[in-house]
Amino acid sequence: MKRRNFIKATVLAVSMAAIGSGGYAQDKGPIKIGVLHSLSGTMAISETVLKDVTLMAIDEINAKGGVMGRKLEPVVVDPASNWPLFAEKARQLLTQDKVSVVFGCWTSVSRKSVLPVFEELNGLLFYPVQYEGEELSKNVFYTGAAPNQQAIPAVEYLMSKEGGGAKRWVLLGTDYVYPRTTNKILRAFLIKKGVKESDIDEKYTPFGHSDYQTIVADVKKFAAGGKTAVVSTINGDSNVPFYKELGNQGLKATDVPVVAFSVGEEELRGVDTKPLVGHLAAWNYFMSIKSPANTEFTKKWAAYAKAKNIAGHKDKPLTNDPMEAAYIGMYMWKQAVEKAKTTDVDKVIAAMGGQTFTAPSGITSTMDPKNHHLHKAVFIGEVQANGQFNVVWKTKGPVKAVPWSPFIAGNDKKKDEPQGKTVIAK
């Protein structure tokens, strides 16, 4: 009997040790969360606050008991606006740090860089920035806008009588996949609307470009041929010299309105906005939106920025669209984990469809049951002298994302949900 009891006790001890190293006991430990944003380089101007708002959401969730009783533990890395480094850091987060989910990327080139890593390792990425569409992955949830939730409505507004009735178009962007694909969609859309090829001028500059004197002069010359609008897909810190040059050359919104898709409150921080009053941005959120949810969001951010001594924001706290999208993504992931009762990627993906969240924009954001994109309202705002935006147009309610633009040939044959199985590394 004694020998039999000894064997039972030994087996139990070994089993408990095994569980402690990889089973239930481990599941009681913290859940690691990857944060993959550029904190240096040309994109730091835009991405640093996304890291900060993600950490704010993690702190909020932890203060209320975490997720399934487990605290969230952020693992922050800096891919430094270096696109291949994004892939290296993503692999590190998934294989070495063993994170359950990653919140990150801004540019489409960074997202394209990490996508094969997430698909190979069956990781989960929440991407919080507007983009060009033309992509669906089982392993990505897109909480920013697709073109039909930003670019197309903005151009339709500028074509309308209310928006100034533009007849000629300058498509000005940073030279990479997001601006080029968005402008391919917009060119096809404009031509379908009867705009002549000669009335569309397309220009690109590299990341970090700072001399916009010639380009703005060219825009003024082009605008002499008729009512002109500029669609800007300039990204990162290049926006500061571009907007300064608009002011220097006196290019006012009443003459040639500029609508931007990557310029929000944060990018205008370093610019004298008085000469830019009336220029436009199209987003799914502005800090100036009046809603109880936004009042709460902006107050929480102001308090967090002060408590954490965040540069710029501790004295002048600003919120913007990608910050809201990052915040929504974190809470939707939390809800999906609690619904699935696990952090298992495939089960969380299944639980994400149909998740809702009362967004700071004042609408209830819904994750589409199939296509991994949020249903979002669209807002067009005019730059104010104080660097904020006055909303001049908005949709009546949330708009479903169309990832495969109907203005690109062959997209009518593509399905509105991720196809195929993810390759899982062995």
Contacts in CASP RR format, 6 or more apart in sequence:
PFRMAT RR
TARGET T0000
AUTHOR 0000-0000-0000
METHOD contacts of the structure
MODEL  1
MKRRNFIKATVLAVSMAAIGSGGYAQDKGPIKIGVLHSLSGTMAISETVL
KDVTLMAIDEINAKGGVMGRKLEPVVVDPASNWPLFAEKARQLLTQDKVS
VVFGCWTSVSRKSVLPVFEELNGLLFYPVQYEGEELSKNVFYTGAAPNQQ
AIPAVEYLMSKEGGGAKRWVLLGTDYVYPRTTNKILRAFLIKKGVKESDI
DEKYTPFGHSDYQTIVADVKKFAAGGKTAVVSTINGDSNVPFYKELGNQG
LKATDVPVVAFSVGEEELRGVDTKPLVGHLAAWNYFMSIKSPANTEFTKK
WAAYAKAKNIAGHKDKPLTNDPMEAAYIGMYMWKQAVEKAKTTDVDKVIA
AMGGQTFTAPSGITSTMDPKNHHLHKAVFIGEVQANGQFNVVWKTKGPVK
AVPWSPFIAGNDKKKDEPQGKTVIAK
16 25 0 8 1.000
19 25 0 8 1.000
19 26 0 8 1.000
20 26 0 8 1.000
27 70 0 8 1.000
28 70 0 8 1.000
29 70 0 8 1.000
29 71 0 8 1.000
30 70 0 8 1.000
30 71 0 8 1.000
30 72 0 8 1.000
30 73 0 8 1.000
31 67 0 8 1.000
31 70 0 8 1.000
31 71 0 8 1.000
31 72 0 8 1.000
31 73 0 8 1.000
31 100 0 8 1.000
31 337 0 8 1.000
31 343 0 8 1.000
32 72 0 8 1.000
32 73 0 8 1.000
32 74 0 8 1.000
32 75 0 8 1.000
32 97 0 8 1.000
32 98 0 8 1.000
32 99 0 8 1.000
32 100 0 8 1.000
33 54 0 8 1.000
33 58 0 8 1.000
33 72 0 8 1.000
33 73 0 8 1.000
33 74 0 8 1.000
33 75 0 8 1.000
33 99 0 8 1.000
33 100 0 8 1.000
33 101 0 8 1.000
33 102 0 8 1.000
33 103 0 8 1.000
34 74 0 8 1.000
34 75 0 8 1.000
34 76 0 8 1.000
34 77 0 8 1.000
34 93 0 8 1.000
34 97 0 8 1.000
34 99 0 8 1.000
34 101 0 8 1.000
34 102 0 8 1.000
34 103 0 8 1.000
34 104 0 8 1.000
35 51 0 8 1.000
35 54 0 8 1.000
35 55 0 8 1.000
35 74 0 8 1.000
35 75 0 8 1.000
35 76 0 8 1.000
35 77 0 8 1.000
35 102 0 8 1.000
35 103 0 8 1.000
35 104 0 8 1.000
36 77 0 8 1.000
36 79 0 8 1.000
36 86 0 8 1.000
36 89 0 8 1.000
36 90 0 8 1.000
36 93 0 8 1.000
36 102 0 8 1.000
36 103 0 8 1.000
36 104 0 8 1.000
36 105 0 8 1.000
36 114 0 8 1.000
37 47 0 8 1.000
37 48 0 8 1.000
37 50 0 8 1.000
37 51 0 8 1.000
37 54 0 8 1.000
37 78 0 8 1.000
37 79 0 8 1.000
37 104 0 8 1.000
37 105 0 8 1.000
37 106 0 8 1.000
38 44 0 8 1.000
38 47 0 8 1.000
38 48 0 8 1.000
38 78 0 8 1.000
38 79 0 8 1.000
38 80 0 8 1.000
38 81 0 8 1.000
38 106 0 8 1.000
38 110 0 8 1.000
39 47 0 8 1.000
39 48 0 8 1.000
39 51 0 8 1.000
39 76 0 8 1.000
39 78 0 8 1.000
39 80 0 8 1.000
40 78 0 8 1.000
40 80 0 8 1.000
40 81 0 8 1.000
41 80 0 8 1.000
41 81 0 8 1.000
42 81 0 8 1.000
42 207 0 8 1.000
42 208 0 8 1.000
42 236 0 8 1.000
42 237 0 8 1.000
42 238 0 8 1.000
43 81 0 8 1.000
43 106 0 8 1.000
43 107 0 8 1.000
43 110 0 8 1.000
43 207 0 8 1.000
43 235 0 8 1.000
43 236 0 8 1.000
43 237 0 8 1.000
44 81 0 8 1.000
44 237 0 8 1.000
45 236 0 8 1.000
45 237 0 8 1.000
45 239 0 8 1.000
45 240 0 8 1.000
45 266 0 8 1.000
45 267 0 8 1.000
46 106 0 8 1.000
46 235 0 8 1.000
46 236 0 8 1.000
46 262 0 8 1.000
46 266 0 8 1.000
46 267 0 8 1.000
46 322 0 8 1.000
47 106 0 8 1.000
49 266 0 8 1.000
49 310 0 8 1.000
49 313 0 8 1.000
49 318 0 8 1.000
49 320 0 8 1.000
49 323 0 8 1.000
50 103 0 8 1.000
50 104 0 8 1.000
50 106 0 8 1.000
50 128 0 8 1.000
50 322 0 8 1.000
50 323 0 8 1.000
50 326 0 8 1.000
51 76 0 8 1.000
52 304 0 8 1.000
52 305 0 8 1.000
52 308 0 8 1.000
52 310 0 8 1.000
52 313 0 8 1.000
53 301 0 8 1.000
53 319 0 8 1.000
53 323 0 8 1.000
53 326 0 8 1.000
53 327 0 8 1.000
54 74 0 8 1.000
54 103 0 8 1.000
54 104 0 8 1.000
54 326 0 8 1.000
54 327 0 8 1.000
54 330 0 8 1.000
55 74 0 8 1.000
55 76 0 8 1.000
55 308 0 8 1.000
56 300 0 8 1.000
56 301 0 8 1.000
56 304 0 8 1.000
56 327 0 8 1.000
57 326 0 8 1.000
57 327 0 8 1.000
57 330 0 8 1.000
57 331 0 8 1.000
58 72 0 8 1.000
58 74 0 8 1.000
58 330 0 8 1.000
59 304 0 8 1.000
60 300 0 8 1.000
61 67 0 8 1.000
61 72 0 8 1.000
61 330 0 8 1.000
61 331 0 8 1.000
61 334 0 8 1.000
62 71 0 8 1.000
62 72 0 8 1.000
65 71 0 8 1.000
66 72 0 8 1.000
67 334 0 8 1.000
67 337 0 8 1.000
67 338 0 8 1.000
68 337 0 8 1.000
68 338 0 8 1.000
68 341 0 8 1.000
75 93 0 8 1.000
75 97 0 8 1.000
75 99 0 8 1.000
77 89 0 8 1.000
77 92 0 8 1.000
77 93 0 8 1.000
78 89 0 8 1.000
79 85 0 8 1.000
79 86 0 8 1.000
79 88 0 8 1.000
79 89 0 8 1.000
79 110 0 8 1.000
81 207 0 8 1.000
83 107 0 8 1.000
83 109 0 8 1.000
83 110 0 8 1.000
83 113 0 8 1.000
84 113 0 8 1.000
86 105 0 8 1.000
86 110 0 8 1.000
86 113 0 8 1.000
86 114 0 8 1.000
87 113 0 8 1.000
87 114 0 8 1.000
87 116 0 8 1.000
87 117 0 8 1.000
90 102 0 8 1.000
90 114 0 8 1.000
90 117 0 8 1.000
90 118 0 8 1.000
90 125 0 8 1.000
91 117 0 8 1.000
91 121 0 8 1.000
93 99 0 8 1.000
93 102 0 8 1.000
94 102 0 8 1.000
94 117 0 8 1.000
94 118 0 8 1.000
94 121 0 8 1.000
94 123 0 8 1.000
95 121 0 8 1.000
100 124 0 8 1.000
100 337 0 8 1.000
100 343 0 8 1.000
100 345 0 8 1.000
101 123 0 8 1.000
101 124 0 8 1.000
101 125 0 8 1.000
101 126 0 8 1.000
101 333 0 8 1.000
101 343 0 8 1.000
101 348 0 8 1.000
102 118 0 8 1.000
102 123 0 8 1.000
102 124 0 8 1.000
102 125 0 8 1.000
102 126 0 8 1.000
103 125 0 8 1.000
103 126 0 8 1.000
103 128 0 8 1.000
103 326 0 8 1.000
103 329 0 8 1.000
103 330 0 8 1.000
104 125 0 8 1.000
104 126 0 8 1.000
104 127 0 8 1.000
104 128 0 8 1.000
104 326 0 8 1.000
105 111 0 8 1.000
105 114 0 8 1.000
105 125 0 8 1.000
105 127 0 8 1.000
105 129 0 8 1.000
106 129 0 8 1.000
106 235 0 8 1.000
106 322 0 8 1.000
107 129 0 8 1.000
107 176 0 8 1.000
107 178 0 8 1.000
107 235 0 8 1.000
108 131 0 8 1.000
108 132 0 8 1.000
108 176 0 8 1.000
108 177 0 8 1.000
108 178 0 8 1.000
108 181 0 8 1.000
109 176 0 8 1.000
109 177 0 8 1.000
109 178 0 8 1.000
111 125 0 8 1.000
111 127 0 8 1.000
111 131 0 8 1.000
111 140 0 8 1.000
112 177 0 8 1.000
114 125 0 8 1.000
115 125 0 8 1.000
115 135 0 8 1.000
115 137 0 8 1.000
115 139 0 8 1.000
115 140 0 8 1.000
118 124 0 8 1.000
118 125 0 8 1.000
118 137 0 8 1.000
118 139 0 8 1.000
118 140 0 8 1.000
119 137 0 8 1.000
119 138 0 8 1.000
119 139 0 8 1.000
119 422 0 8 1.000
119 423 0 8 1.000
120 423 0 8 1.000
120 424 0 8 1.000
120 425 0 8 1.000
121 424 0 8 1.000
121 425 0 8 1.000
122 139 0 8 1.000
122 345 0 8 1.000
122 346 0 8 1.000
122 422 0 8 1.000
122 424 0 8 1.000
122 425 0 8 1.000
123 139 0 8 1.000
123 345 0 8 1.000
124 139 0 8 1.000
124 140 0 8 1.000
124 141 0 8 1.000
124 333 0 8 1.000
124 345 0 8 1.000
124 348 0 8 1.000
124 349 0 8 1.000
125 139 0 8 1.000
125 140 0 8 1.000
125 141 0 8 1.000
126 140 0 8 1.000
126 141 0 8 1.000
126 143 0 8 1.000
126 326 0 8 1.000
126 329 0 8 1.000
126 330 0 8 1.000
126 333 0 8 1.000
127 140 0 8 1.000
127 141 0 8 1.000
127 142 0 8 1.000
127 143 0 8 1.000
127 144 0 8 1.000
128 143 0 8 1.000
128 144 0 8 1.000
128 322 0 8 1.000
128 323 0 8 1.000
128 325 0 8 1.000
128 326 0 8 1.000
128 329 0 8 1.000
129 144 0 8 1.000
129 322 0 8 1.000
129 325 0 8 1.000
130 144 0 8 1.000
130 145 0 8 1.000
130 146 0 8 1.000
130 149 0 8 1.000
130 150 0 8 1.000
130 261 0 8 1.000
130 262 0 8 1.000
130 283 0 8 1.000
130 284 0 8 1.000
130 321 0 8 1.000
130 322 0 8 1.000
131 142 0 8 1.000
131 144 0 8 1.000
131 145 0 8 1.000
131 146 0 8 1.000
131 178 0 8 1.000
132 147 0 8 1.000
132 177 0 8 1.000
132 178 0 8 1.000
132 181 0 8 1.000
132 182 0 8 1.000
132 185 0 8 1.000
133 142 0 8 1.000
133 146 0 8 1.000
133 147 0 8 1.000
133 181 0 8 1.000
133 403 0 8 1.000
133 404 0 8 1.000
133 405 0 8 1.000
134 181 0 8 1.000
134 403 0 8 1.000
134 404 0 8 1.000
134 405 0 8 1.000
134 408 0 8 1.000
134 411 0 8 1.000
135 403 0 8 1.000
136 371 0 8 1.000
136 372 0 8 1.000
136 403 0 8 1.000
136 404 0 8 1.000
136 416 0 8 1.000
136 417 0 8 1.000
136 418 0 8 1.000
136 419 0 8 1.000
137 372 0 8 1.000
137 418 0 8 1.000
138 349 0 8 1.000
138 372 0 8 1.000
138 418 0 8 1.000
138 420 0 8 1.000
138 421 0 8 1.000
138 422 0 8 1.000
139 345 0 8 1.000
139 349 0 8 1.000
139 422 0 8 1.000
140 372 0 8 1.000
141 329 0 8 1.000
141 332 0 8 1.000
141 333 0 8 1.000
141 352 0 8 1.000
141 367 0 8 1.000
141 372 0 8 1.000
141 373 0 8 1.000
142 372 0 8 1.000
142 373 0 8 1.000
142 374 0 8 1.000
142 401 0 8 1.000
142 403 0 8 1.000
143 325 0 8 1.000
143 326 0 8 1.000
143 328 0 8 1.000
143 329 0 8 1.000
143 332 0 8 1.000
143 374 0 8 1.000
144 284 0 8 1.000
144 321 0 8 1.000
144 322 0 8 1.000
144 325 0 8 1.000
144 373 0 8 1.000
144 374 0 8 1.000
144 376 0 8 1.000
145 283 0 8 1.000
145 284 0 8 1.000
145 376 0 8 1.000
145 378 0 8 1.000
145 401 0 8 1.000
146 373 0 8 1.000
146 401 0 8 1.000
146 402 0 8 1.000
146 403 0 8 1.000
147 182 0 8 1.000
147 185 0 8 1.000
147 186 0 8 1.000
147 402 0 8 1.000
147 405 0 8 1.000
148 399 0 8 1.000
148 401 0 8 1.000
148 402 0 8 1.000
148 405 0 8 1.000
149 284 0 8 1.000
149 376 0 8 1.000
149 378 0 8 1.000
149 399 0 8 1.000
149 401 0 8 1.000
150 261 0 8 1.000
150 282 0 8 1.000
150 283 0 8 1.000
150 284 0 8 1.000
150 378 0 8 1.000
151 182 0 8 1.000
151 185 0 8 1.000
151 186 0 8 1.000
151 231 0 8 1.000
151 261 0 8 1.000
151 282 0 8 1.000
152 185 0 8 1.000
152 186 0 8 1.000
152 189 0 8 1.000
153 282 0 8 1.000
153 378 0 8 1.000
153 380 0 8 1.000
153 395 0 8 1.000
153 399 0 8 1.000
154 231 0 8 1.000
154 259 0 8 1.000
154 261 0 8 1.000
154 280 0 8 1.000
154 282 0 8 1.000
154 380 0 8 1.000
155 169 0 8 1.000
155 186 0 8 1.000
155 189 0 8 1.000
155 190 0 8 1.000
155 231 0 8 1.000
155 259 0 8 1.000
157 163 0 8 1.000
157 259 0 8 1.000
157 282 0 8 1.000
157 380 0 8 1.000
157 393 0 8 1.000
158 164 0 8 1.000
158 165 0 8 1.000
158 166 0 8 1.000
158 229 0 8 1.000
158 257 0 8 1.000
158 259 0 8 1.000
158 280 0 8 1.000
159 165 0 8 1.000
159 166 0 8 1.000
159 193 0 8 1.000
162 393 0 8 1.000
163 257 0 8 1.000
163 393 0 8 1.000
164 227 0 8 1.000
164 257 0 8 1.000
165 227 0 8 1.000
166 227 0 8 1.000
166 228 0 8 1.000
166 229 0 8 1.000
166 257 0 8 1.000
167 195 0 8 1.000
167 199 0 8 1.000
167 226 0 8 1.000
167 227 0 8 1.000
167 228 0 8 1.000
168 195 0 8 1.000
168 199 0 8 1.000
168 200 0 8 1.000
168 201 0 8 1.000
168 222 0 8 1.000
168 223 0 8 1.000
168 225 0 8 1.000
168 226 0 8 1.000
168 227 0 8 1.000
168 228 0 8 1.000
168 229 0 8 1.000
169 186 0 8 1.000
169 190 0 8 1.000
169 195 0 8 1.000
169 199 0 8 1.000
169 200 0 8 1.000
169 201 0 8 1.000
169 228 0 8 1.000
169 229 0 8 1.000
169 230 0 8 1.000
169 231 0 8 1.000
170 201 0 8 1.000
170 202 0 8 1.000
170 203 0 8 1.000
170 219 0 8 1.000
170 222 0 8 1.000
170 223 0 8 1.000
170 228 0 8 1.000
170 229 0 8 1.000
170 230 0 8 1.000
170 231 0 8 1.000
171 179 0 8 1.000
171 183 0 8 1.000
171 186 0 8 1.000
171 187 0 8 1.000
171 200 0 8 1.000
171 201 0 8 1.000
171 202 0 8 1.000
171 203 0 8 1.000
171 231 0 8 1.000
171 233 0 8 1.000
172 202 0 8 1.000
172 203 0 8 1.000
172 204 0 8 1.000
172 205 0 8 1.000
172 215 0 8 1.000
172 219 0 8 1.000
172 230 0 8 1.000
172 231 0 8 1.000
172 232 0 8 1.000
172 233 0 8 1.000
172 234 0 8 1.000
173 179 0 8 1.000
173 183 0 8 1.000
173 203 0 8 1.000
173 204 0 8 1.000
173 205 0 8 1.000
173 232 0 8 1.000
173 233 0 8 1.000
173 234 0 8 1.000
173 235 0 8 1.000
174 204 0 8 1.000
174 205 0 8 1.000
174 206 0 8 1.000
174 207 0 8 1.000
174 209 0 8 1.000
174 233 0 8 1.000
174 234 0 8 1.000
174 235 0 8 1.000
174 236 0 8 1.000
174 238 0 8 1.000
175 204 0 8 1.000
175 205 0 8 1.000
175 206 0 8 1.000
175 207 0 8 1.000
176 207 0 8 1.000
176 235 0 8 1.000
178 233 0 8 1.000
178 235 0 8 1.000
179 204 0 8 1.000
179 233 0 8 1.000
179 234 0 8 1.000
179 235 0 8 1.000
180 204 0 8 1.000
182 233 0 8 1.000
182 261 0 8 1.000
183 202 0 8 1.000
183 231 0 8 1.000
183 233 0 8 1.000
184 408 0 8 1.000
185 405 0 8 1.000
185 407 0 8 1.000
185 408 0 8 1.000
186 231 0 8 1.000
187 200 0 8 1.000
187 202 0 8 1.000
188 407 0 8 1.000
188 408 0 8 1.000
189 407 0 8 1.000
190 200 0 8 1.000
191 197 0 8 1.000
191 200 0 8 1.000
192 407 0 8 1.000
201 218 0 8 1.000
201 222 0 8 1.000
203 215 0 8 1.000
203 218 0 8 1.000
205 212 0 8 1.000
205 215 0 8 1.000
205 234 0 8 1.000
205 238 0 8 1.000
207 235 0 8 1.000
207 236 0 8 1.000
207 238 0 8 1.000
208 236 0 8 1.000
208 237 0 8 1.000
208 238 0 8 1.000
209 238 0 8 1.000
209 241 0 8 1.000
210 238 0 8 1.000
210 241 0 8 1.000
211 241 0 8 1.000
212 241 0 8 1.000
212 242 0 8 1.000
212 245 0 8 1.000
213 245 0 8 1.000
213 248 0 8 1.000
213 249 0 8 1.000
215 242 0 8 1.000
215 245 0 8 1.000
216 242 0 8 1.000
216 245 0 8 1.000
216 246 0 8 1.000
216 248 0 8 1.000
216 249 0 8 1.000
216 251 0 8 1.000
217 249 0 8 1.000
219 228 0 8 1.000
219 230 0 8 1.000
219 251 0 8 1.000
219 256 0 8 1.000
220 249 0 8 1.000
220 251 0 8 1.000
220 256 0 8 1.000
222 228 0 8 1.000
223 255 0 8 1.000
223 256 0 8 1.000
228 256 0 8 1.000
229 256 0 8 1.000
229 257 0 8 1.000
229 258 0 8 1.000
229 259 0 8 1.000
230 256 0 8 1.000
230 257 0 8 1.000
230 258 0 8 1.000
230 259 0 8 1.000
231 258 0 8 1.000
231 259 0 8 1.000
231 261 0 8 1.000
232 239 0 8 1.000
232 242 0 8 1.000
232 258 0 8 1.000
232 259 0 8 1.000
232 260 0 8 1.000
232 261 0 8 1.000
232 262 0 8 1.000
232 263 0 8 1.000
233 260 0 8 1.000
233 261 0 8 1.000
233 262 0 8 1.000
234 242 0 8 1.000
234 260 0 8 1.000
234 262 0 8 1.000
234 263 0 8 1.000
235 262 0 8 1.000
236 262 0 8 1.000
236 267 0 8 1.000
239 260 0 8 1.000
239 262 0 8 1.000
239 263 0 8 1.000
239 267 0 8 1.000
239 271 0 8 1.000
240 267 0 8 1.000
240 270 0 8 1.000
240 271 0 8 1.000
243 263 0 8 1.000
243 268 0 8 1.000
243 271 0 8 1.000
243 273 0 8 1.000
243 276 0 8 1.000
243 279 0 8 1.000
244 271 0 8 1.000
244 272 0 8 1.000
246 258 0 8 1.000
246 275 0 8 1.000
246 276 0 8 1.000
246 279 0 8 1.000
247 272 0 8 1.000
247 275 0 8 1.000
247 276 0 8 1.000
250 275 0 8 1.000
251 258 0 8 1.000
252 275 0 8 1.000
252 278 0 8 1.000
253 276 0 8 1.000
253 277 0 8 1.000
253 278 0 8 1.000
253 279 0 8 1.000
253 280 0 8 1.000
253 382 0 8 1.000
253 383 0 8 1.000
254 278 0 8 1.000
257 278 0 8 1.000
257 279 0 8 1.000
257 280 0 8 1.000
258 279 0 8 1.000
258 280 0 8 1.000
259 279 0 8 1.000
259 280 0 8 1.000
259 281 0 8 1.000
259 282 0 8 1.000
259 380 0 8 1.000
260 279 0 8 1.000
260 280 0 8 1.000
260 281 0 8 1.000
260 282 0 8 1.000
261 281 0 8 1.000
261 282 0 8 1.000
261 283 0 8 1.000
263 281 0 8 1.000
264 281 0 8 1.000
264 283 0 8 1.000
264 320 0 8 1.000
264 321 0 8 1.000
264 389 0 8 1.000
265 286 0 8 1.000
265 287 0 8 1.000
265 318 0 8 1.000
265 319 0 8 1.000
265 320 0 8 1.000
265 387 0 8 1.000
265 388 0 8 1.000
265 389 0 8 1.000
266 318 0 8 1.000
266 320 0 8 1.000
268 276 0 8 1.000
268 383 0 8 1.000
268 387 0 8 1.000
269 312 0 8 1.000
269 316 0 8 1.000
269 318 0 8 1.000
269 387 0 8 1.000
273 383 0 8 1.000
273 384 0 8 1.000
273 385 0 8 1.000
273 386 0 8 1.000
273 387 0 8 1.000
274 385 0 8 1.000
276 383 0 8 1.000
277 382 0 8 1.000
277 383 0 8 1.000
277 384 0 8 1.000
277 385 0 8 1.000
278 382 0 8 1.000
278 383 0 8 1.000
279 382 0 8 1.000
279 383 0 8 1.000
280 380 0 8 1.000
280 381 0 8 1.000
280 382 0 8 1.000
280 383 0 8 1.000
280 392 0 8 1.000
281 380 0 8 1.000
281 381 0 8 1.000
281 383 0 8 1.000
281 389 0 8 1.000
282 378 0 8 1.000
282 379 0 8 1.000
282 380 0 8 1.000
282 381 0 8 1.000
283 320 0 8 1.000
283 321 0 8 1.000
283 379 0 8 1.000
283 381 0 8 1.000
284 321 0 8 1.000
284 324 0 8 1.000
284 325 0 8 1.000
284 361 0 8 1.000
284 376 0 8 1.000
284 377 0 8 1.000
284 378 0 8 1.000
284 379 0 8 1.000
285 319 0 8 1.000
285 320 0 8 1.000
285 321 0 8 1.000
285 324 0 8 1.000
285 325 0 8 1.000
285 359 0 8 1.000
285 360 0 8 1.000
285 361 0 8 1.000
285 379 0 8 1.000
286 320 0 8 1.000
286 321 0 8 1.000
286 379 0 8 1.000
286 381 0 8 1.000
286 388 0 8 1.000
286 389 0 8 1.000
286 391 0 8 1.000
287 294 0 8 1.000
287 298 0 8 1.000
287 318 0 8 1.000
287 319 0 8 1.000
287 320 0 8 1.000
287 388 0 8 1.000
287 389 0 8 1.000
288 384 0 8 1.000
288 388 0 8 1.000
288 389 0 8 1.000
288 390 0 8 1.000
288 391 0 8 1.000
289 360 0 8 1.000
289 361 0 8 1.000
289 362 0 8 1.000
289 379 0 8 1.000
289 391 0 8 1.000
291 360 0 8 1.000
291 361 0 8 1.000
291 362 0 8 1.000
292 362 0 8 1.000
293 358 0 8 1.000
293 359 0 8 1.000
293 360 0 8 1.000
293 361 0 8 1.000
293 362 0 8 1.000
294 360 0 8 1.000
294 361 0 8 1.000
294 362 0 8 1.000
296 360 0 8 1.000
297 319 0 8 1.000
297 324 0 8 1.000
297 327 0 8 1.000
297 360 0 8 1.000
298 317 0 8 1.000
298 319 0 8 1.000
298 360 0 8 1.000
301 313 0 8 1.000
301 317 0 8 1.000
301 319 0 8 1.000
301 323 0 8 1.000
302 313 0 8 1.000
302 317 0 8 1.000
304 310 0 8 1.000
305 312 0 8 1.000
305 313 0 8 1.000
305 314 0 8 1.000
305 317 0 8 1.000
306 314 0 8 1.000
306 317 0 8 1.000
308 314 0 8 1.000
319 360 0 8 1.000
324 359 0 8 1.000
324 360 0 8 1.000
324 361 0 8 1.000
325 374 0 8 1.000
327 360 0 8 1.000
328 357 0 8 1.000
328 359 0 8 1.000
328 365 0 8 1.000
328 374 0 8 1.000
329 357 0 8 1.000
331 357 0 8 1.000
332 352 0 8 1.000
332 355 0 8 1.000
332 357 0 8 1.000
332 367 0 8 1.000
333 348 0 8 1.000
333 352 0 8 1.000
335 351 0 8 1.000
335 355 0 8 1.000
335 357 0 8 1.000
336 348 0 8 1.000
336 349 0 8 1.000
336 351 0 8 1.000
336 352 0 8 1.000
336 353 0 8 1.000
336 355 0 8 1.000
337 343 0 8 1.000
337 348 0 8 1.000
337 351 0 8 1.000
339 351 0 8 1.000
339 355 0 8 1.000
340 347 0 8 1.000
340 348 0 8 1.000
340 350 0 8 1.000
340 351 0 8 1.000
342 348 0 8 1.000
352 367 0 8 1.000
352 372 0 8 1.000
353 367 0 8 1.000
353 368 0 8 1.000
353 369 0 8 1.000
353 370 0 8 1.000
354 366 0 8 1.000
354 367 0 8 1.000
354 368 0 8 1.000
354 369 0 8 1.000
355 366 0 8 1.000
355 367 0 8 1.000
356 364 0 8 1.000
356 365 0 8 1.000
356 366 0 8 1.000
356 367 0 8 1.000
357 364 0 8 1.000
357 365 0 8 1.000
358 364 0 8 1.000
358 365 0 8 1.000
359 365 0 8 1.000
361 376 0 8 1.000
361 377 0 8 1.000
361 379 0 8 1.000
362 377 0 8 1.000
363 376 0 8 1.000
363 377 0 8 1.000
363 397 0 8 1.000
363 398 0 8 1.000
364 398 0 8 1.000
365 374 0 8 1.000
365 375 0 8 1.000
365 376 0 8 1.000
365 398 0 8 1.000
366 374 0 8 1.000
366 375 0 8 1.000
366 398 0 8 1.000
367 373 0 8 1.000
367 374 0 8 1.000
367 375 0 8 1.000
368 374 0 8 1.000
368 375 0 8 1.000
368 400 0 8 1.000
368 401 0 8 1.000
370 416 0 8 1.000
370 417 0 8 1.000
371 401 0 8 1.000
371 403 0 8 1.000
371 416 0 8 1.000
371 417 0 8 1.000
371 418 0 8 1.000
372 417 0 8 1.000
372 418 0 8 1.000
373 400 0 8 1.000
373 401 0 8 1.000
373 403 0 8 1.000
374 401 0 8 1.000
375 398 0 8 1.000
375 399 0 8 1.000
375 400 0 8 1.000
375 401 0 8 1.000
376 398 0 8 1.000
376 399 0 8 1.000
376 401 0 8 1.000
377 394 0 8 1.000
377 395 0 8 1.000
377 397 0 8 1.000
377 398 0 8 1.000
377 399 0 8 1.000
378 394 0 8 1.000
378 395 0 8 1.000
378 399 0 8 1.000
379 391 0 8 1.000
379 393 0 8 1.000
379 394 0 8 1.000
379 395 0 8 1.000
380 391 0 8 1.000
380 392 0 8 1.000
380 393 0 8 1.000
380 394 0 8 1.000
381 389 0 8 1.000
381 390 0 8 1.000
381 391 0 8 1.000
381 392 0 8 1.000
381 393 0 8 1.000
382 389 0 8 1.000
382 390 0 8 1.000
382 392 0 8 1.000
383 389 0 8 1.000
384 390 0 8 1.000
402 416 0 8 1.000
403 416 0 8 1.000
404 411 0 8 1.000
404 412 0 8 1.000
404 414 0 8 1.000
404 416 0 8 1.000
405 411 0 8 1.000
406 412 0 8 1.000
END
